[in-house]
């Protein structure tokens, strides 16, 4: 009998989908995480203790960690550091949040060590920046290590950051900093220890051998496309025809920061007439208030909203704009496909638009973005066709396809 797979992640990412796919394949040993909704446990009991609006708000937040399909008997929770990190981040202390994240990731292996040392056979599936110590121990016990790399190699971001901060540094409350050498060295060591590295997109996968000196990376790196959450986006209505005279409704979803290219989105919308283009931005704001005020009359801004509200917001729009500089593969693109939105994106944003369902720009650039937006404004028939194609293409990113791809990956590993 082939060994099961133990999945571990101190936070969330898409680890629950990976674990659920493995459970359906009868290959899940367990999921180890810090965050899993158990209403009878602390801190989730707070939703019943706190009165009125506070309790309802907590329940909405906790529901983001509820994954009903997963067998609770196969989920292990340990460590409170992830809650401390989230509190620091929400309170506006990003540097402290990063420190807590790194410290917590290093400690997380303590909860796994007994299983790794045991005689129980299983492969180990970990995620970037939280797998080093676990993989070092696992290799000493002869275990196969699968690294899920959810972001491109940080040296790619470091290469473009100086030019961006020179041009747009005064736009943002806190300038992003280059990833430090110690973190990059840990990433290289994770690459080295992994038997297989999976990435969500070809662009992400190509960045590893392009920037890292670790030998053999190209041979061990595979593309494993992500899936969208069908509980939220699986029943989106087919898109209706775009009004031929009204404005095209563009949407940006994500962190409103430099890495996502939001400065290009704001510059672009001011170059388009109000009667032709409207823009909605959804996500946590990282732009200086004074700078954003210059664009506020052209933007419907909504700060972070409950995740359950995103499908309805997407259904109100025609096209997603996402000129990102650096991703692994953005889930917002897949959710937009499922919602029948045309996509205007960069290659770095990850899986998403084909020629039929959108426009992929060579690089993040305001002029390129303006031209792309103008092209779908001017040709509403093409925009309608893109939106129809989007929902068909979303089937390639279904959970069933993700599960099938994991099964094929495991078959390939075990044949090797």
Beta strands, then each sheet from edge to edge (+ up, - down):
strand 1: 4-9
strand 2: 28-33
strand 3: 75-77
strand 4: 122-127
strand 5: 145-149
strand 6: 196-199
strand 7: 221-223
strand 8: 248-253
strand 9: 277-282
strand 10: 299-302
strand 11: 319-322
strand 12: 342-346
strand 13: 358-361
sheet 1: 3+ 2+ 1+ 4+ 5+ 6+ 7+
sheet 2: 10+ 9+ 8+ 11+ 12+ 13+
end
